[in-house]
Amino acid sequence: MSTPDPDHTTTRADLKRAQAMVDGQQRRAPRRGPSLPSVSIPGIKVPTGLVQAGSEVTGSVKGRLARVGEQTERWWRPVLDRLGWVSTLGWATAALALLAWFVGARYAWTEMRMIAVCGLVLVALCVLLAIGRTKVRIETQLDPLRVTVGEPAAGRVEVTNMAKRRMFPIIVELPVGVSAARFTLPALAGGAAYEELFVVPTERRGVIPVGPATTVQGDPLGVVRRTITWTDRTELYVHPRTLSLESLGSGLLRDLEGEVTPELSMSDLAFHALREYQPGDDRRYIHWRSSAKHGRLLVRQFLDTRRSHLSVVVDTTADVYKGGEEAVELAIECGASLVVRSILDEQEATILCNDEAASRMTISLSLDALSRASIGPVDIFAACGEARRLAPDTSVAVLISGPKRPFIEIQRALAQFEPEVNKVAVVVDPSERVGVRRAGGLTILVVGELADLRRVVQGGVVA
């Protein structure tokens, strides 16, 4: 048994003294609340509780500021709207009035003060004249919505006073293309209506926007102008002129019943062969005489045929024509005439004209696309490639261009179509003799005016 070291012996008295010292330190230490976890920030140690409290305070302040901003906006928005009614003349009048007031106050000039007061009172009275809610119903109608170049087009504006009291005279403005129709309505009693007619110019192809109809309130001097929009915008389509052509079957297309393809089908026009009956075949195509002869069921098999598909590409580059934009319009009219005749023949048609394209559409929609087409430079090679993509089953491809377009470019553009496709180039040139010729694998038609198209198309184009 080992003997304890006297230097490290702990007596009971030492333990009591140590316990008394610990108890005394705890009594002297101040009482603290619950400790908070801390967040370390470079150079600063901030308790997380303070950060959360600060974020709550910041969010509360932001919410109050937002509510104050909304209240301020509701207060000032009507004021700003009314200030927007003041025209340039009104602001100039107010500025001159303030300048006159400054000069009158600076130099004690009574007349200038009177001019300033008159100017400010005039602007204020004009603003008061524009205040008030107009209760009307405005209806605009166009008849028809689609016309051909040169055909008359008219519209109607009907204004009804929906209020019970009498309405003061107001002005109705209706934008029509680049101009605007302006009507001054008389004073209308409650429930009364007023009708006004207007004419839309249709001298050129295009899409003419009509509307929206707005009412104008203000003073006779034009110091204040308050406009309110009542209707939506309506579009009037001005289609290019078209020439009535005979059926293209005897001229351009020559395949009224369709072109035979190598694809086999169970239902078509071109009979191909007989084969043995298989479950699921249509019994209507069983050839009973051959079946009886061979002792087994035989059915007819056909070759697929495709409908004629006319693809037209119009070159709208004005520099390649001798007549400029007028010649381009003639080229568009030629393309429109071919497409209309093809659709009337119950054949499919595709037309590309600069930034517009229409494929397998009705006559109205195809002409709508031509109405939207703009005149400008065009890459005929890319345009023919796009036509081939839109109509891979093209049977006749027509490219309409001017005499200044190099022939090699026309040839390369049409060469993108399949070899079996009939390729036609229409050259619009009023100075050349109207006729038909073949060159470089293309059929070239020369026209000087729209009426020449009937002769060259029906004159046996494809020889």
C-alpha positions as CSV (number, residue, x, y, z in Angstrom):
1,M,0.0,0.0,0.0
2,S,1.4,3.4,-1.2
3,T,1.8,6.3,1.2
4,P,0.2,9.6,0.1
5,D,2.3,12.7,-0.7
6,P,2.0,15.2,2.1
7,D,2.3,18.1,-0.5
8,H,-0.8,17.0,-2.4
9,T,-3.0,15.9,0.5
10,T,-6.5,17.5,0.5
11,T,-8.2,17.8,3.8
12,R,-11.9,18.2,4.5
13,A,-11.3,21.8,5.6
14,D,-9.8,22.7,2.2
15,L,-12.9,21.3,0.4
16,K,-15.2,23.4,2.5
17,R,-13.2,26.6,1.8
18,A,-13.4,25.9,-2.0
19,Q,-17.1,25.3,-1.8
20,A,-17.7,28.6,0.1
21,M,-15.7,30.5,-2.5
22,V,-17.8,29.2,-5.4
23,D,-21.0,30.0,-3.6
24,G,-19.8,33.6,-3.0
25,Q,-19.0,34.2,-6.7
26,Q,-22.4,33.0,-7.8
27,R,-24.1,35.3,-5.3
28,R,-22.1,38.3,-6.5
29,A,-22.6,37.6,-10.3
30,P,-25.5,39.7,-11.8
31,R,-28.6,37.9,-13.1
32,R,-28.7,37.7,-16.9
33,G,-31.5,36.8,-19.3
34,P,-31.4,33.9,-21.6
35,S,-28.3,34.0,-23.9
36,L,-28.8,34.5,-27.7
37,P,-26.8,32.7,-30.3
38,S,-24.5,35.0,-32.2
39,V,-23.8,35.7,-35.8
40,S,-20.3,36.3,-36.8
41,I,-19.7,39.4,-39.0
42,P,-16.2,40.4,-40.0
43,G,-15.0,42.6,-37.2
44,I,-18.3,42.6,-35.3
45,K,-20.2,40.0,-33.4
46,V,-23.9,40.6,-33.6
47,P,-26.5,38.5,-31.8
48,T,-29.0,36.8,-34.2
49,G,-31.9,38.0,-32.1
50,L,-30.9,41.6,-32.9
51,V,-30.7,40.8,-36.6
52,Q,-34.2,39.3,-36.6
53,A,-35.6,42.3,-34.7
54,G,-33.9,44.7,-37.0
55,S,-35.3,42.9,-40.1
56,E,-38.8,43.0,-38.6
57,V,-38.5,46.7,-38.0
58,T,-37.2,47.3,-41.5
59,G,-40.1,45.3,-43.0
60,S,-42.6,47.3,-41.0
61,V,-41.0,50.5,-42.2
62,K,-41.1,49.4,-45.8
63,G,-44.7,48.4,-45.5
64,R,-45.6,51.8,-44.1
65,L,-43.7,53.6,-46.8
66,A,-45.5,51.5,-49.4
67,R,-48.9,52.4,-48.0
68,V,-47.9,56.0,-47.9
69,G,-46.7,55.8,-51.5
70,E,-50.0,54.2,-52.6
71,Q,-52.0,56.9,-50.8
72,T,-49.9,59.6,-52.4
73,E,-50.3,58.1,-55.8
74,R,-54.1,57.9,-55.4
75,W,-54.0,61.6,-54.5
76,W,-51.7,62.8,-57.2
77,R,-52.7,60.5,-60.0
78,P,-55.9,62.5,-60.9
79,V,-53.9,65.7,-60.7
80,L,-51.2,64.4,-63.1
81,D,-53.9,63.1,-65.4
82,R,-55.5,66.5,-65.6
83,L,-52.2,68.1,-66.2
84,G,-51.8,65.8,-69.1
85,W,-54.9,67.3,-70.7
86,V,-53.1,70.7,-71.1
87,S,-51.8,71.1,-74.6
88,T,-48.7,72.8,-75.8
89,L,-50.6,76.1,-76.2
90,G,-51.9,75.8,-72.7
91,W,-48.4,75.3,-71.2
92,A,-47.1,78.2,-73.2
93,T,-50.0,80.4,-71.9
94,A,-49.2,79.3,-68.3
95,A,-45.5,80.0,-68.7
96,L,-46.1,83.5,-70.2
97,A,-48.5,84.2,-67.3
98,L,-45.9,83.3,-64.7
99,L,-43.3,85.3,-66.5
100,A,-45.7,88.3,-66.6
101,W,-46.4,87.9,-62.9
102,F,-42.6,87.9,-62.1
103,V,-42.0,91.0,-64.2
104,G,-45.1,92.8,-62.7
105,A,-43.9,91.9,-59.1
106,R,-40.3,92.9,-59.8
107,Y,-41.0,96.2,-61.4
108,A,-44.4,97.0,-59.8
109,W,-46.0,96.8,-63.2
110,T,-49.8,96.5,-62.6
111,E,-50.6,95.7,-66.2
112,M,-48.3,92.8,-66.3
113,R,-50.0,91.4,-63.1
114,M,-53.4,91.7,-64.8
115,I,-52.1,89.8,-67.9
116,A,-50.7,87.1,-65.6
117,V,-54.0,86.7,-63.7
118,C,-55.9,86.5,-67.0
119,G,-53.6,83.9,-68.4
120,L,-53.8,81.7,-65.2
121,V,-57.5,82.1,-64.9
122,L,-57.9,81.1,-68.6
123,V,-56.0,77.9,-68.2
124,A,-57.9,77.0,-65.0
125,L,-61.3,77.6,-66.7
126,C,-60.3,75.5,-69.7
127,V,-59.3,72.6,-67.4
128,L,-62.7,72.9,-65.6
129,L,-64.5,72.7,-69.0
130,A,-62.8,69.3,-69.7
131,I,-63.7,67.8,-66.3
132,G,-66.7,65.6,-66.4
133,R,-67.4,62.0,-67.4
134,T,-68.7,61.4,-70.9
135,K,-71.2,58.5,-71.0
136,V,-71.5,57.5,-74.6
137,R,-71.4,54.4,-76.7
138,I,-69.5,54.5,-80.0
139,E,-69.8,51.8,-82.7
140,T,-67.7,51.8,-85.9
141,Q,-68.5,49.5,-88.9
142,L,-66.8,48.9,-92.2
143,D,-68.6,47.5,-95.2
144,P,-67.0,45.5,-96.6
145,L,-63.8,44.5,-94.8
146,R,-62.1,43.3,-98.0
147,V,-62.0,45.3,-101.2
148,T,-60.0,45.3,-104.4
149,V,-57.9,48.3,-105.4
150,G,-60.1,51.0,-106.7
151,E,-63.4,49.6,-105.2
152,P,-65.4,51.9,-102.9
153,A,-65.2,51.3,-99.2
154,A,-67.3,53.2,-96.6
155,G,-67.7,53.2,-92.9
156,R,-70.2,54.3,-90.3
157,V,-69.8,55.8,-86.9
158,E,-72.7,55.8,-84.5
159,V,-72.6,57.7,-81.2
160,T,-75.3,57.2,-78.5
161,N,-75.6,59.3,-75.4
162,M,-75.9,56.8,-72.5
163,A,-76.5,59.5,-69.9
164,K,-79.9,60.8,-68.8
165,R,-79.0,64.4,-69.1
166,R,-78.3,66.4,-72.3
167,M,-74.7,66.1,-73.6
168,F,-72.7,69.1,-74.8
169,P,-71.3,69.0,-78.3
170,I,-68.1,67.0,-78.5
171,I,-65.6,66.0,-81.2
172,V,-65.1,62.4,-82.4
173,E,-61.8,61.5,-84.1
174,L,-61.4,58.3,-86.1
175,P,-57.9,57.5,-87.6
176,V,-58.2,56.1,-91.1
177,G,-54.8,55.1,-92.4
178,V,-52.3,58.0,-92.2
179,S,-55.1,60.5,-91.9
180,A,-58.0,61.0,-89.5
181,A,-61.7,61.6,-89.9
182,R,-63.0,64.3,-87.5
183,F,-66.7,64.8,-86.7
184,T,-68.3,67.4,-84.5
185,L,-71.3,65.9,-82.7
186,P,-74.3,68.2,-81.9
187,A,-75.8,68.3,-78.4
188,L,-77.6,65.0,-77.8
189,A,-80.4,64.4,-75.5
190,G,-80.3,61.5,-73.1
191,G,-80.6,58.2,-75.1
192,A,-80.3,60.0,-78.5
193,A,-78.0,58.7,-81.2
194,Y,-76.0,60.4,-84.0
195,E,-74.7,58.7,-87.1
196,E,-71.9,59.8,-89.5
197,L,-70.6,58.2,-92.7
198,F,-67.0,58.3,-93.9
199,V,-65.1,57.0,-97.0
200,V,-61.9,55.0,-96.9
201,P,-59.5,55.6,-99.8
202,T,-58.5,52.4,-101.6
203,E,-56.3,53.6,-104.4
204,R,-53.4,51.4,-103.4
205,R,-52.9,47.8,-102.2
206,G,-52.4,47.4,-98.4
207,V,-54.0,47.1,-95.0
208,I,-55.7,50.3,-93.8
209,P,-56.1,50.5,-90.0
210,V,-59.4,52.2,-89.0
211,G,-59.7,53.4,-85.4
212,P,-59.8,53.5,-82.5
213,A,-62.5,56.1,-82.1
214,T,-61.8,58.8,-79.5
215,T,-63.8,61.7,-78.1
216,V,-62.1,65.0,-77.6
217,Q,-63.3,67.4,-74.9
218,G,-61.8,70.8,-74.3
219,D,-62.2,74.5,-75.0
220,P,-62.6,76.2,-78.4
221,L,-59.1,77.7,-78.1
222,G,-57.3,74.4,-77.8
223,V,-55.7,75.2,-74.5
224,V,-56.9,71.9,-73.0
225,R,-57.5,68.6,-74.9
226,R,-58.9,65.5,-73.2
227,T,-59.2,62.4,-75.3
228,I,-60.9,59.1,-74.4
229,T,-60.7,55.9,-76.4
230,W,-63.9,54.0,-77.0
231,T,-63.4,51.4,-79.7
232,D,-60.7,49.0,-81.0
233,R,-58.8,49.2,-84.2
234,T,-60.3,47.6,-87.3
235,E,-58.4,46.6,-90.5
236,L,-59.5,47.1,-94.0
237,Y,-57.8,44.8,-96.6
238,V,-57.2,46.3,-100.0
239,H,-56.5,43.3,-102.2
240,P,-54.4,43.6,-105.5
241,R,-56.3,43.5,-108.7
242,T,-56.7,40.0,-110.3
243,L,-57.4,38.9,-113.8
244,S,-60.1,36.3,-114.5
245,L,-58.2,33.4,-116.2
246,E,-59.5,30.2,-117.6
247,S,-58.7,26.9,-116.0
248,L,-54.9,26.4,-115.8
249,G,-55.3,22.7,-116.6
250,S,-54.9,23.2,-120.4
251,G,-52.0,25.7,-120.0
252,L,-49.8,25.7,-117.0
253,L,-50.7,22.5,-115.1
254,R,-51.8,19.9,-117.7
255,D,-52.6,17.4,-115.0
256,L,-56.2,17.8,-114.0
257,E,-56.3,14.3,-112.5
258,G,-53.0,14.6,-110.7
259,E,-49.5,13.2,-111.3
260,V,-48.9,9.6,-110.6
261,T,-46.3,8.8,-108.0
262,P,-44.5,5.6,-107.1
263,E,-46.4,5.3,-103.8
264,L,-48.9,2.4,-103.6
265,S,-52.3,3.0,-102.3
266,M,-55.5,1.1,-101.7
267,S,-57.8,3.9,-102.8
268,D,-57.0,6.3,-105.7
269,L,-57.6,6.8,-109.4
270,A,-54.6,5.1,-111.1
271,F,-55.1,1.3,-111.1
272,H,-51.8,-0.6,-110.7
273,A,-52.3,-4.4,-110.2
274,L,-54.1,-7.1,-108.3
275,R,-52.8,-8.8,-105.2
276,E,-54.1,-11.4,-102.8
277,Y,-56.6,-10.4,-100.2
278,Q,-55.4,-9.7,-96.7
279,P,-57.4,-9.3,-93.5
280,G,-58.4,-5.7,-93.0
281,D,-58.6,-4.8,-96.8
282,D,-61.7,-3.0,-98.0
283,R,-64.1,-5.5,-99.5
284,R,-65.2,-2.9,-102.0
285,Y,-61.9,-3.4,-103.9
286,I,-62.2,-7.2,-104.3
287,H,-62.0,-8.1,-108.0
288,W,-64.6,-10.9,-108.1
289,R,-64.0,-12.1,-111.7
290,S,-60.3,-12.6,-111.1
291,S,-60.9,-14.1,-107.7
292,A,-63.3,-16.7,-109.3
293,K,-60.8,-17.4,-112.0
294,H,-57.8,-18.0,-109.7
295,G,-59.8,-19.6,-106.8
296,R,-58.7,-17.0,-104.2
297,L,-59.7,-13.5,-103.2
298,L,-57.8,-10.8,-105.2
299,V,-58.1,-7.0,-104.5
300,R,-57.2,-4.0,-106.6
301,Q,-54.1,-2.0,-105.8
302,F,-53.5,1.6,-107.0
303,L,-50.8,4.1,-107.4
304,D,-51.0,7.3,-105.4
305,T,-51.6,10.5,-107.3
306,R,-51.0,13.9,-106.1
307,R,-53.0,17.0,-106.8
308,S,-51.4,19.8,-108.8
309,H,-49.7,22.3,-106.6
310,L,-48.8,25.8,-107.9
311,S,-46.0,27.7,-106.1
312,V,-45.5,31.3,-106.9
313,V,-42.6,33.5,-105.8
314,V,-42.9,37.3,-106.4
315,D,-39.7,39.3,-106.6
316,T,-40.4,42.7,-104.9
317,T,-37.0,44.2,-105.6
318,A,-38.0,47.5,-107.3
319,D,-34.5,47.9,-108.9
320,V,-35.0,44.9,-111.1
321,Y,-38.1,46.4,-112.8
322,K,-38.1,49.2,-115.3
323,G,-41.2,50.7,-113.9
324,G,-40.2,50.8,-110.2
325,E,-42.8,50.2,-107.6
326,E,-45.7,50.3,-110.2
327,A,-44.1,47.4,-112.0
328,V,-43.8,45.5,-108.7
329,E,-47.5,46.0,-108.1
330,L,-48.1,44.5,-111.5
331,A,-46.0,41.5,-110.6
332,I,-48.0,41.0,-107.4
333,E,-51.2,41.2,-109.4
334,C,-50.0,38.6,-111.8
335,G,-49.1,36.3,-108.9
336,A,-52.5,36.9,-107.3
337,S,-54.3,36.0,-110.5
338,L,-52.5,32.7,-110.9
339,V,-53.1,31.7,-107.3
340,V,-56.8,32.6,-107.4
341,R,-57.3,30.6,-110.6
342,S,-55.5,27.6,-109.1
343,I,-57.7,27.7,-106.0
344,L,-60.8,28.0,-108.1
345,D,-59.7,24.9,-110.0
346,E,-59.7,23.1,-106.6
347,Q,-55.9,22.8,-106.7
348,E,-53.4,23.7,-104.0
349,A,-51.4,26.9,-104.2
350,T,-48.6,28.6,-102.3
351,I,-47.4,32.1,-102.8
352,L,-44.4,34.0,-101.3
353,C,-44.2,37.8,-101.6
354,N,-41.3,39.3,-99.7
355,D,-42.1,39.0,-96.0
356,E,-45.5,37.3,-96.4
357,A,-46.4,33.8,-97.4
358,A,-49.6,31.8,-97.8
359,S,-49.8,28.1,-98.4
360,R,-52.9,25.9,-98.9
361,M,-55.2,28.7,-97.9
362,T,-58.5,30.1,-99.2
363,I,-58.6,32.9,-101.7
364,S,-59.4,35.5,-99.1
365,L,-56.5,34.6,-96.8
366,S,-54.1,34.4,-99.7
367,L,-55.0,37.8,-100.9
368,D,-54.9,39.1,-97.3
369,A,-51.2,38.0,-97.2
370,L,-50.5,39.8,-100.5
371,S,-52.2,42.9,-99.1
372,R,-49.7,42.9,-96.1
373,A,-46.7,42.3,-98.3
374,S,-44.2,45.2,-98.5
375,I,-42.1,46.3,-101.4
376,G,-38.3,45.9,-100.8
377,P,-35.2,43.9,-101.7
378,V,-35.7,40.1,-101.7
379,D,-33.3,37.1,-102.1
380,I,-35.1,35.1,-104.7
381,F,-32.8,32.1,-104.1
382,A,-33.8,32.0,-100.4
383,A,-37.5,32.7,-101.3
384,C,-37.6,29.7,-103.7
385,G,-36.0,27.6,-101.1
386,E,-38.7,28.6,-98.6
387,A,-41.4,27.8,-101.2
388,R,-39.9,24.4,-101.7
389,R,-40.0,23.8,-97.9
390,L,-43.6,25.0,-97.6
391,A,-44.8,22.9,-100.7
392,P,-42.5,19.9,-101.3
393,D,-45.2,18.5,-103.6
394,T,-45.0,21.4,-106.0
395,S,-45.8,20.5,-109.6
396,V,-45.5,24.0,-111.1
397,A,-43.1,26.6,-109.8
398,V,-43.5,30.2,-111.0
399,L,-41.0,33.0,-110.3
400,I,-42.2,36.6,-111.2
401,S,-39.4,39.1,-111.6
402,G,-38.2,42.0,-113.7
403,P,-36.0,42.3,-116.8
404,K,-33.0,43.6,-114.9
405,R,-32.7,40.4,-112.8
406,P,-29.9,38.3,-114.3
407,F,-31.2,35.1,-116.0
408,I,-28.7,32.9,-114.2
409,E,-30.1,34.0,-110.8
410,I,-33.6,33.1,-111.9
411,Q,-32.4,29.7,-113.2
412,R,-30.4,28.9,-110.0
413,A,-33.4,29.9,-107.9
414,L,-35.9,27.6,-109.7
415,A,-33.4,24.8,-109.9
416,Q,-34.0,24.1,-106.2
417,F,-37.3,22.4,-107.1
418,E,-37.3,18.8,-108.2
419,P,-36.4,18.0,-111.8
420,E,-39.9,16.8,-112.7
421,V,-41.4,20.2,-111.5
422,N,-42.5,22.5,-114.4
423,K,-40.5,25.7,-113.9
424,V,-41.9,29.0,-115.3
425,A,-40.4,32.5,-115.2
426,V,-42.7,35.5,-115.7
427,V,-40.9,38.7,-116.7
428,V,-42.8,41.9,-116.2
429,D,-41.5,44.3,-118.9
430,P,-43.8,46.8,-120.6
431,S,-41.1,47.7,-123.2
432,E,-40.7,44.1,-124.5
433,R,-43.0,42.2,-126.8
434,V,-45.4,39.9,-125.2
435,G,-44.6,36.3,-125.8
436,V,-43.5,32.8,-124.7
437,R,-40.1,31.2,-125.2
438,R,-38.0,28.5,-123.7
439,A,-34.4,28.8,-122.5
440,G,-32.2,26.9,-120.0
441,G,-34.9,24.4,-119.1
442,L,-37.4,27.2,-118.2
443,T,-40.5,28.5,-119.8
444,I,-40.3,32.3,-119.9
445,L,-43.4,34.5,-120.2
446,V,-43.1,38.2,-121.0
447,V,-46.0,40.4,-120.0
448,G,-46.4,44.2,-120.2
449,E,-49.7,44.6,-118.4
450,L,-52.1,42.4,-116.5
451,A,-54.3,41.6,-119.5
452,D,-51.3,40.0,-121.3
453,L,-51.2,37.2,-118.7
454,R,-54.3,35.6,-120.1
455,R,-52.8,35.3,-123.5
456,V,-49.4,33.8,-122.5
457,V,-50.9,31.4,-120.0
458,Q,-53.6,30.0,-122.2
459,G,-51.5,30.0,-125.3
460,G,-49.9,26.6,-124.6
461,V,-47.2,27.5,-122.1
462,V,-45.8,24.0,-121.6
463,A,-44.9,22.6,-125.0
